[in-house]
């Protein structure tokens, strides 16, 4: 049986931050340098910013039988469009459909509230999950994040030209 999904609360933030940092460290080496992995993982330790990252969006959490967080996905809305700004699955649970399930659920819930079109900054690691969900690559950007240069991939699904989706972290 797939894990239940529920909206994140303030009480979830420490567990989500730990999952975020652990995922960055465990999976980041697949596509990033050690410096990039450290920069990516560091965001989880930025308590005020990470708290906003989770709670200023509709963030869905998957939990296991013992209540342990297995993954999360957050979507925020800006006018008619949505921004998928988090999609993380605990290392060791990847490639089992949980990321796809979280993404589909978050997008479906936002669509039920009238959101039309979604965008996200994807990593090379997460790009296939987004593509399976109908997102297409529209831009590749090389820019600093946490003081380290990264190549980031802008993906969109059903976005009107000029919709103005933006995001500062991913």
C-alpha positions, -999 to +999 in steps of 0.1 A: +000+000+000+014+034-009+022+058+019-005+083+028-001+119+017-010+149+039-002+186+040+029+196+058+027+215+091+053+236+110+060+204+131+072+187+099+099+213+090+128+197+110+122+163+094+117+177+060+150+198+063+168+166+073+154+147+044+163+175+021+199+177+032+203+139+033+189+136-002+213+162-015+242+145+001+232+110-010+221+117-045+240+148-054+272+131-063+254+116-093+254+149-111+273+175-090+307+182-077+314+179-039+312+217-036+279+218-053+266+189-031+276+208+000+259+240-012+227+222-021+226+204+013+233+237+032+198+251+024+182+226+047+201+241+076+188+276+069+159+273+093+139+305+085+143+302+047+136+264+047+105+269+069+092+294+044+101+271+015+078+244+030+050+264+046+045+292+020+035+265-005+011+237-004+036+210+005+025+174+005+043+149+027+044+111+024+049+091+056+057+055+063+040+032+087+061+045+117+053+081+107+088+086+092+088+112+063+095+094+030+092+124+007+076+157+000+065+180-028+055+216-026+036+238-051+031+275-047+008+296-069+014+329-085-017+342-102-030+315-125+003+295-126+019+271-102+056+266-092+067+232-082+095+242-059+102+210-040+102+173-048+123+151-026+122+114-018+143+098+009+175+082-005+169+044-009+132+049-018+139+063-053+128+047-085+097+032-068+072+058-080+069+079-049+083+111-065+059+107-094+030+101-070+039+132-049+043+154-080+010+142-095-009+147-062+005+182-057-003+193-092-038+177-092-047+195-059-035+228-073-054+223-105-085+216-085-081+250-070-079+266-105-042+267-111-034+264-148+002+256-159+032+247-138+069+254-139+099+241-119+136+243-116+148+207-120+181+190-114+195+165-139+185+138-114+148+149-112+143+159-148+130+124-158+103+125-131+091+159-144+092+147-180+071+116-172+046+141-157+044+160-190+069+188-182+092+199-210+127+215-208+124+252-218+156+267-205+190+258-191+206+284-168+240+285-153+240+306-121+253+307-086+234+291-057+247+293-022+279+307-037+286+278-061+278+277-098+250+253-109+234+244-141+196+244-136+169+232-158+137+251-163+108+228-170+071+237-177+038+221-183+008+239-198+024+274-192+013+303-213+041+323-228+049+353-205+032+337-175+061+350-154+069+319-133+100+326-112+119+308-084+149+314-064+158+279-051+151+244-062 
